[in-house]
């Protein structure tokens, strides 16, 4: 056993999804809690997704600059939204107990389920979610 293992981040975190009712009511589908399992910042999946996000954003910006003198803000906003959505899809290992059509991409692309994507993003930003014994969002 590695002497430092107790300090390592876990590879994934399980984020419990809550309804956006202001009461933190757990989201339950067919009697089971909806949870999103995310790859954390200490994983190869997260590193690849981050690199892809940065590359996509840079390429889109450069393309918009080639078309005109100034980047089109609408094109830039659409590109950023698409890149952020793909990043979230790439770092999602699984959405448990919510068999939505299209899987994670279907969920994150559905504006009426925006709160699920928001909670996944928030969960990713909190390192304690990826630490043994840390809280889950």
Backbone as JSON Lines, residues from 0, in Angstrom:
{"i":0,"aa":"X","n":[0.85,-1.2,0.0],"ca":[0.0,0.0,0.0],"c":[0.88,1.25,0.0]}
{"i":1,"aa":"X","n":[0.51,2.18,-0.8],"ca":[1.21,3.46,-0.92],"c":[0.99,4.28,0.36]}
{"i":2,"aa":"X","n":[2.07,4.81,0.94],"ca":[1.97,5.62,2.16],"c":[1.11,6.86,1.97]}
{"i":3,"aa":"X","n":[0.95,7.28,0.73],"ca":[0.23,8.52,0.46],"c":[-1.19,8.31,-0.04]}
{"i":4,"aa":"X","n":[-1.61,7.06,-0.12],"ca":[-2.92,6.73,-0.69],"c":[-4.07,7.45,0.01]}
{"i":5,"aa":"X","n":[-3.95,7.68,1.29],"ca":[-5.02,8.34,2.04],"c":[-5.25,9.78,1.59]}
{"i":6,"aa":"X","n":[-4.3,10.33,0.83],"ca":[-4.41,11.71,0.39],"c":[-4.89,11.84,-1.05]}
{"i":7,"aa":"X","n":[-5.04,10.73,-1.73],"ca":[-5.41,10.75,-3.16],"c":[-6.89,11.04,-3.36]}
{"i":8,"aa":"X","n":[-7.16,11.7,-4.47],"ca":[-8.54,11.9,-4.88],"c":[-9.07,10.61,-5.48]}
{"i":9,"aa":"X","n":[-10.36,10.38,-5.31],"ca":[-11.03,9.24,-5.93],"c":[-11.2,9.53,-7.42]}
{"i":10,"aa":"X","n":[-11.34,8.47,-8.21],"ca":[-11.51,8.66,-9.65],"c":[-12.89,9.22,-10.0]}
{"i":11,"aa":"X","n":[-13.9,8.82,-9.26],"ca":[-15.25,9.3,-9.56],"c":[-15.93,9.81,-8.3]}
{"i":12,"aa":"X","n":[-16.98,10.56,-8.51],"ca":[-17.84,11.02,-7.42],"c":[-19.28,10.8,-7.84]}
{"i":13,"aa":"X","n":[-20.11,10.5,-6.87],"ca":[-21.53,10.31,-7.11],"c":[-22.25,11.55,-6.59]}
{"i":14,"aa":"X","n":[-22.95,12.22,-7.49],"ca":[-23.66,13.45,-7.14],"c":[-25.16,13.15,-7.06]}
{"i":15,"aa":"X","n":[-25.74,13.39,-5.9],"ca":[-27.19,13.21,-5.73],"c":[-27.89,14.42,-6.34]}
{"i":16,"aa":"X","n":[-28.85,14.16,-7.2],"ca":[-29.58,15.25,-7.86],"c":[-30.81,15.61,-7.04]}
{"i":17,"aa":"X","n":[-31.03,16.91,-6.92],"ca":[-32.18,17.43,-6.18],"c":[-33.08,18.22,-7.12]}
{"i":18,"aa":"X","n":[-34.35,18.2,-6.82],"ca":[-35.3,18.99,-7.61],"c":[-35.07,20.47,-7.33]}
{"i":19,"aa":"X","n":[-35.34,21.32,-8.3],"ca":[-35.11,22.76,-8.11],"c":[-36.28,23.44,-7.4]}
{"i":20,"aa":"X","n":[-36.7,22.86,-6.29],"ca":[-37.88,23.37,-5.58],"c":[-37.52,24.25,-4.38]}
{"i":21,"aa":"X","n":[-36.23,24.5,-4.18],"ca":[-35.79,25.32,-3.06],"c":[-35.74,24.58,-1.75]}
{"i":22,"aa":"X","n":[-36.13,23.3,-1.75],"ca":[-36.16,22.51,-0.51],"c":[-35.12,21.39,-0.53]}
{"i":23,"aa":"X","n":[-34.34,21.31,-1.61],"ca":[-33.34,20.24,-1.78],"c":[-34.0,18.86,-1.74]}
{"i":24,"aa":"X","n":[-35.19,18.76,-2.31],"ca":[-35.88,17.48,-2.4],"c":[-35.13,16.56,-3.35]}
{"i":25,"aa":"X","n":[-34.76,15.37,-2.9],"ca":[-34.06,14.44,-3.79],"c":[-34.9,14.1,-5.02]}
{"i":26,"aa":"X","n":[-34.25,14.04,-6.17],"ca":[-34.92,13.64,-7.39],"c":[-35.01,12.12,-7.39]}
{"i":27,"aa":"X","n":[-36.23,11.61,-7.52],"ca":[-36.46,10.17,-7.48],"c":[-37.23,9.78,-8.74]}
{"i":28,"aa":"X","n":[-36.75,8.73,-9.42],"ca":[-37.42,8.22,-10.62],"c":[-37.72,6.75,-10.39]}
{"i":29,"aa":"X","n":[-38.99,6.4,-10.47],"ca":[-39.44,5.01,-10.25],"c":[-38.92,4.46,-8.92]}
{"i":30,"aa":"X","n":[-38.98,5.29,-7.89],"ca":[-38.63,4.86,-6.55],"c":[-37.14,4.86,-6.23]}
{"i":31,"aa":"X","n":[-36.3,5.26,-7.17],"ca":[-34.85,5.25,-6.94],"c":[-34.27,6.65,-7.09]}
{"i":32,"aa":"X","n":[-33.28,6.99,-6.25],"ca":[-32.67,8.32,-6.34],"c":[-31.86,8.48,-7.63]}
{"i":33,"aa":"X","n":[-31.99,9.64,-8.24],"ca":[-31.22,9.95,-9.44],"c":[-29.87,10.49,-9.0]}
{"i":34,"aa":"X","n":[-28.83,9.87,-9.55],"ca":[-27.46,10.26,-9.19],"c":[-26.63,10.32,-10.46]}
{"i":35,"aa":"X","n":[-25.69,11.26,-10.48],"ca":[-24.78,11.38,-11.62],"c":[-23.38,11.04,-11.13]}
{"i":36,"aa":"X","n":[-22.76,10.07,-11.81],"ca":[-21.4,9.67,-11.48],"c":[-20.45,10.37,-12.45]}
{"i":37,"aa":"X","n":[-19.53,11.12,-11.88],"ca":[-18.62,11.96,-12.66],"c":[-17.17,11.52,-12.49]}
{"i":38,"aa":"X","n":[-16.42,11.58,-13.59],"ca":[-14.98,11.38,-13.52],"c":[-14.36,12.65,-12.96]}
{"i":39,"aa":"X","n":[-13.45,12.49,-12.01],"ca":[-12.85,13.64,-11.35],"c":[-11.59,14.15,-12.02]}
{"i":40,"aa":"X","n":[-11.07,15.25,-11.48],"ca":[-9.91,15.91,-12.07],"c":[-8.63,15.07,-12.02]}
{"i":41,"aa":"X","n":[-8.61,13.99,-11.26],"ca":[-7.41,13.15,-11.18],"c":[-7.45,12.0,-12.19]}
{"i":42,"aa":"X","n":[-8.39,12.07,-13.14],"ca":[-8.53,10.96,-14.1],"c":[-8.1,11.38,-15.5]}
{"i":43,"aa":"X","n":[-7.76,10.38,-16.28],"ca":[-7.42,10.59,-17.69],"c":[-8.63,11.1,-18.46]}
{"i":44,"aa":"X","n":[-9.82,10.62,-18.13],"ca":[-11.05,11.06,-18.82],"c":[-11.25,12.56,-18.65]}
{"i":45,"aa":"X","n":[-11.04,13.03,-17.43],"ca":[-11.21,14.47,-17.16],"c":[-10.14,15.28,-17.88]}
{"i":46,"aa":"X","n":[-8.92,14.79,-17.88],"ca":[-7.82,15.49,-18.55],"c":[-8.09,15.59,-20.06]}
{"i":47,"aa":"X","n":[-8.53,14.5,-20.66],"ca":[-8.84,14.52,-22.1],"c":[-10.01,15.46,-22.4]}
{"i":48,"aa":"X","n":[-11.03,15.41,-21.55],"ca":[-12.2,16.28,-21.76],"c":[-11.81,17.76,-21.63]}
{"i":49,"aa":"X","n":[-10.95,18.07,-20.68],"ca":[-10.49,19.45,-20.5],"c":[-9.68,19.92,-21.69]}
{"i":50,"aa":"X","n":[-8.78,19.07,-22.18],"ca":[-7.98,19.43,-23.35],"c":[-8.87,19.63,-24.57]}
{"i":51,"aa":"X","n":[-9.85,18.77,-24.73],"ca":[-10.79,18.86,-25.85],"c":[-11.59,20.16,-25.76]}
{"i":52,"aa":"X","n":[-12.03,20.52,-24.56],"ca":[-12.78,21.76,-24.35],"c":[-11.94,22.97,-24.74]}
{"i":53,"aa":"X","n":[-10.7,23.0,-24.28],"ca":[-9.81,24.12,-24.59],"c":[-9.51,24.21,-26.09]}
{"i":54,"aa":"X","n":[-9.26,23.06,-26.7],"ca":[-8.95,23.02,-28.13],"c":[-10.16,23.47,-28.96]}
{"i":55,"aa":"X","n":[-11.33,22.98,-28.61],"ca":[-12.56,23.33,-29.33],"c":[-12.83,24.84,-29.25]}
{"i":56,"aa":"X","n":[-12.69,25.38,-28.05],"ca":[-12.95,26.81,-27.87],"c":[-11.95,27.65,-28.67]}
{"i":57,"aa":"X","n":[-10.69,27.26,-28.65],"ca":[-9.66,27.99,-29.4],"c":[-9.91,27.92,-30.9]}
{"i":58,"aa":"X","n":[-10.21,26.73,-31.4],"ca":[-10.46,26.57,-32.84],"c":[-11.66,27.36,-33.3]}
{"i":59,"aa":"X","n":[-12.72,27.35,-32.51],"ca":[-13.92,28.09,-32.87],"c":[-13.65,29.59,-32.9]}
{"i":60,"aa":"X","n":[-12.9,30.06,-31.92],"ca":[-12.56,31.48,-31.87],"c":[-11.73,31.86,-33.09]}
{"i":61,"aa":"X","n":[-10.74,31.05,-33.43],"ca":[-9.89,31.35,-34.59],"c":[-10.7,31.33,-35.89]}
{"i":62,"aa":"X","n":[-11.62,30.39,-36.01],"ca":[-12.47,30.34,-37.21],"c":[-13.32,31.6,-37.32]}
{"i":63,"aa":"X","n":[-13.87,32.05,-36.21],"ca":[-14.71,33.24,-36.26],"c":[-13.87,34.48,-36.61]}
{"i":64,"aa":"X","n":[-12.61,34.5,-36.2],"ca":[-11.72,35.61,-36.52],"c":[-11.38,35.63,-38.01]}
{"i":65,"aa":"X","n":[-11.3,34.47,-38.65],"ca":[-10.97,34.38,-40.07],"c":[-12.12,34.89,-40.93]}
{"i":66,"aa":"X","n":[-13.33,34.72,-40.45],"ca":[-14.51,35.11,-41.21],"c":[-14.69,36.61,-41.22]}
{"i":67,"aa":"X","n":[-14.33,37.26,-40.15],"ca":[-14.51,38.7,-40.04],"c":[-13.45,39.3,-39.12]}
{"i":68,"aa":"X","n":[-13.43,40.62,-39.07],"ca":[-12.43,41.3,-38.25],"c":[-12.63,41.04,-36.76]}
{"i":69,"aa":"X","n":[-13.88,40.98,-36.34],"ca":[-14.19,40.74,-34.93],"c":[-14.97,39.44,-34.82]}
{"i":70,"aa":"X","n":[-14.75,38.7,-33.74],"ca":[-15.52,37.47,-33.58],"c":[-17.01,37.77,-33.38]}
{"i":71,"aa":"X","n":[-17.83,36.95,-33.97],"ca":[-19.28,37.07,-33.82],"c":[-19.65,36.59,-32.43]}
{"i":72,"aa":"X","n":[-20.21,37.46,-31.57],"ca":[-20.52,37.05,-30.2],"c":[-21.55,35.92,-30.13]}
{"i":73,"aa":"X","n":[-22.5,35.9,-31.07],"ca":[-23.5,34.83,-31.07],"c":[-22.85,33.49,-31.42]}
{"i":74,"aa":"X","n":[-21.98,33.5,-32.42],"ca":[-21.27,32.29,-32.81],"c":[-20.37,31.82,-31.67]}
{"i":75,"aa":"X","n":[-19.71,32.75,-31.04],"ca":[-18.83,32.41,-29.93],"c":[-19.63,31.82,-28.76]}
{"i":76,"aa":"X","n":[-20.78,32.39,-28.44],"ca":[-21.61,31.89,-27.34],"c":[-22.12,30.49,-27.64]}
{"i":77,"aa":"X","n":[-22.56,30.26,-28.88],"ca":[-23.03,28.93,-29.28],"c":[-21.91,27.91,-29.18]}
{"i":78,"aa":"X","n":[-20.72,28.3,-29.63],"ca":[-19.58,27.39,-29.59],"c":[-19.2,27.05,-28.15]}
{"i":79,"aa":"X","n":[-19.22,28.04,-27.28],"ca":[-18.9,27.81,-25.87],"c":[-19.92,26.9,-25.22]}
{"i":80,"aa":"X","n":[-21.19,27.12,-25.53],"ca":[-22.25,26.27,-24.97],"c":[-22.09,24.82,-25.43]}
{"i":81,"aa":"X","n":[-21.82,24.63,-26.72],"ca":[-21.62,23.28,-27.26],"c":[-20.4,22.62,-26.65]}
{"i":82,"aa":"X","n":[-19.32,23.36,-26.49],"ca":[-18.1,22.81,-25.92],"c":[-18.3,22.44,-24.45]}
{"i":83,"aa":"X","n":[-18.99,23.29,-23.71],"ca":[-19.25,23.01,-22.3],"c":[-20.16,21.8,-22.13]}
{"i":84,"aa":"X","n":[-21.14,21.68,-23.01],"ca":[-22.04,20.52,-22.98],"c":[-21.24,19.24,-23.25]}
{"i":85,"aa":"X","n":[-20.38,19.28,-24.25],"ca":[-19.59,18.09,-24.59],"c":[-18.63,17.73,-23.47]}
{"i":86,"aa":"X","n":[-18.06,18.74,-22.81],"ca":[-17.18,18.48,-21.67],"c":[-17.94,17.72,-20.59]}
{"i":87,"aa":"X","n":[-19.14,18.19,-20.27],"ca":[-19.94,17.56,-19.23],"c":[-20.3,16.11,-19.62]}
{"i":88,"aa":"X","n":[-20.63,15.9,-20.88],"ca":[-20.91,14.55,-21.37],"c":[-19.67,13.67,-21.21]}
{"i":89,"aa":"X","n":[-18.52,14.21,-21.58],"ca":[-17.27,13.44,-21.54],"c":[-16.82,13.07,-20.12]}
{"i":90,"aa":"X","n":[-17.17,13.88,-19.13],"ca":[-16.77,13.56,-17.76],"c":[-17.86,12.83,-16.98]}
{"i":91,"aa":"X","n":[-18.98,12.56,-17.62],"ca":[-20.05,11.8,-16.98],"c":[-19.84,10.32,-17.24]}
{"i":92,"aa":"X","n":[-19.63,9.6,-16.18],"ca":[-19.49,8.14,-16.32],"c":[-20.86,7.52,-16.53]}
{"i":93,"aa":"X","n":[-21.85,7.96,-15.74],"ca":[-23.19,7.4,-15.86],"c":[-24.19,8.26,-15.1]}
{"i":94,"aa":"X","n":[-25.41,8.3,-15.62],"ca":[-26.52,8.88,-14.87],"c":[-27.33,7.68,-14.37]}
{"i":95,"aa":"X","n":[-27.33,7.5,-13.07],"ca":[-27.98,6.34,-12.46],"c":[-29.46,6.59,-12.22]}
{"i":96,"aa":"X","n":[-30.25,5.58,-12.53],"ca":[-31.7,5.56,-12.24],"c":[-32.51,6.61,-13.0]}
{"i":97,"aa":"X","n":[-32.02,7.01,-14.16],"ca":[-32.74,7.98,-14.99],"c":[-32.43,7.67,-16.45]}
{"i":98,"aa":"X","n":[-33.13,6.69,-17.03],"ca":[-32.83,6.24,-18.39],"c":[-33.42,7.17,-19.46]}
{"i":99,"aa":"X","n":[-32.96,8.39,-19.46],"ca":[-33.47,9.41,-20.38],"c":[-32.96,9.12,-21.8]}
{"i":100,"aa":"X","n":[-33.82,9.31,-22.81],"ca":[-33.37,9.1,-24.2],"c":[-32.15,9.95,-24.53]}
{"i":101,"aa":"X","n":[-31.15,9.31,-25.11],"ca":[-29.93,10.03,-25.49],"c":[-28.88,10.04,-24.4]}
{"i":102,"aa":"X","n":[-29.17,9.43,-23.25],"ca":[-28.2,9.36,-22.16],"c":[-27.8,10.74,-21.65]}
{"i":103,"aa":"X","n":[-26.55,10.86,-21.18],"ca":[-26.12,12.16,-20.63],"c":[-26.28,13.33,-21.61]}
{"i":104,"aa":"X","n":[-25.97,13.09,-22.88],"ca":[-26.1,14.19,-23.85],"c":[-27.56,14.62,-23.97]}
{"i":105,"aa":"X","n":[-28.47,13.65,-23.95],"ca":[-29.89,13.97,-24.01],"c":[-30.34,14.78,-22.8]}
{"i":106,"aa":"X","n":[-29.88,14.37,-21.62],"ca":[-30.23,15.08,-20.39],"c":[-29.68,16.5,-20.42]}
{"i":107,"aa":"X","n":[-28.38,16.62,-20.69],"ca":[-27.74,17.93,-20.63],"c":[-28.18,18.87,-21.75]}
{"i":108,"aa":"X","n":[-28.72,18.32,-22.83],"ca":[-29.19,19.14,-23.95],"c":[-30.64,19.6,-23.76]}
{"i":109,"aa":"X","n":[-31.32,19.01,-22.81],"ca":[-32.73,19.34,-22.57],"c":[-32.81,20.51,-21.6]}
{"i":110,"aa":"X","n":[-33.17,21.65,-22.1],"ca":[-33.18,22.88,-21.28],"c":[-34.09,22.76,-20.06]}
{"i":111,"aa":"X","n":[-35.12,21.96,-20.17],"ca":[-36.05,21.81,-19.04],"c":[-35.45,20.94,-17.93]}
{"i":112,"aa":"X","n":[-34.3,20.32,-18.2],"ca":[-33.57,19.57,-17.18],"c":[-32.25,20.27,-16.84]}
{"i":113,"aa":"X","n":[-32.2,21.56,-17.11],"ca":[-31.0,22.37,-16.88],"c":[-30.43,22.2,-15.48]}
{"i":114,"aa":"X","n":[-31.3,22.03,-14.51],"ca":[-30.84,21.9,-13.13],"c":[-29.94,20.68,-12.93]}
{"i":115,"aa":"X","n":[-30.14,19.63,-13.72],"ca":[-29.28,18.45,-13.59],"c":[-27.86,18.76,-14.06]}
{"i":116,"aa":"X","n":[-27.75,19.45,-15.19],"ca":[-26.43,19.85,-15.69],"c":[-25.76,20.82,-14.71]}
{"i":117,"aa":"X","n":[-26.54,21.74,-14.17],"ca":[-25.98,22.71,-13.22],"c":[-25.43,22.02,-11.97]}
{"i":118,"aa":"X","n":[-26.17,21.03,-11.47],"ca":[-25.72,20.32,-10.28],"c":[-24.49,19.45,-10.58]}
{"i":119,"aa":"X","n":[-24.44,18.89,-11.78],"ca":[-23.25,18.12,-12.18],"c":[-22.03,19.04,-12.24]}
{"i":120,"aa":"X","n":[-22.18,20.22,-12.86],"ca":[-21.07,21.18,-12.93],"c":[-20.6,21.59,-11.54]}
{"i":121,"aa":"X","n":[-21.55,21.89,-10.68],"ca":[-21.21,22.28,-9.31],"c":[-20.48,21.15,-8.6]}
{"i":122,"aa":"X","n":[-20.96,19.94,-8.79],"ca":[-20.31,18.78,-8.18],"c":[-18.88,18.6,-8.65]}
{"i":123,"aa":"X","n":[-18.64,18.88,-9.92],"ca":[-17.28,18.78,-10.47],"c":[-16.33,19.79,-9.84]}
{"i":124,"aa":"X","n":[-16.83,20.94,-9.51],"ca":[-15.99,22.02,-9.0],"c":[-15.58,21.82,-7.54]}
{"i":125,"aa":"X","n":[-16.28,20.94,-6.84],"ca":[-16.0,20.73,-5.41],"c":[-15.13,19.5,-5.23]}
{"i":126,"aa":"X","n":[-13.86,19.72,-4.96],"ca":[-12.92,18.61,-4.81],"c":[-13.29,17.67,-3.67]}
{"i":127,"aa":"X","n":[-13.98,18.18,-2.65],"ca":[-14.35,17.29,-1.54],"c":[-15.26,16.15,-2.01]}
{"i":128,"aa":"X","n":[-15.94,16.34,-3.14],"ca":[-16.75,15.26,-3.69],"c":[-15.89,14.1,-4.18]}
{"i":129,"aa":"X","n":[-14.63,14.35,-4.47],"ca":[-13.73,13.33,-4.99],"c":[-12.73,12.83,-3.95]}
{"i":130,"aa":"X","n":[-12.94,13.2,-2.71],"ca":[-12.03,12.79,-1.64],"c":[-12.74,11.78,-0.74]}
{"i":131,"aa":"X","n":[-12.06,10.71,-0.42],"ca":[-12.63,9.67,0.44],"c":[-13.15,10.3,1.72]}
{"i":132,"aa":"X","n":[-14.41,10.05,2.01],"ca":[-15.0,10.6,3.21],"c":[-15.51,12.01,3.04]}
{"i":133,"aa":"X","n":[-15.29,12.61,1.84],"ca":[-15.8,13.96,1.59],"c":[-17.28,13.92,1.33]}
{"i":134,"aa":"X","n":[-17.9,15.07,1.39],"ca":[-19.35,15.11,1.17],"c":[-19.66,15.0,-0.31]}
{"i":135,"aa":"X","n":[-20.85,14.58,-0.62],"ca":[-21.32,14.53,-2.01],"c":[-22.26,15.69,-2.21]}
{"i":136,"aa":"X","n":[-21.78,16.69,-2.91],"ca":[-22.47,17.94,-3.2],"c":[-23.43,18.29,-2.12]}
